[in-house]
Amino acid sequence: MLFAADEELVGKAFYDEDRKIALLVSEKLYGDKLVEEADLVKLMYEASVLVLTGKKTVEIAVKLGLVHPEAVLYVKNVPHAHVYKM
């Protein structure tokens, strides 16, 4: 299982009152380890479950074909996606 987020989002929370959605990008889940894009790509391919948050992180998964652009959830303009590989 891989939790990955854009660095500037870790430790923040986003709430969409209209849709009753909360997105918590906690350091406890996402961690504090920074990786280069090439390493993130490798981790994304290796993980069977991905929880991705942030423009840069989600765009990488979309470019790799792991996430369909229409499957991205936006909470206060922050992209978020889950991937489950079978």
Secondary structure, DSSP 8 states (H G I E B T S, - for coil): -EEEE-GGGTTEEEEETTTTEEEEE-HHHH-S----HHHHHHHHHH-SEEEEESHHHHHHHHHTTSS-GGG-EEETTEEEEEEE--
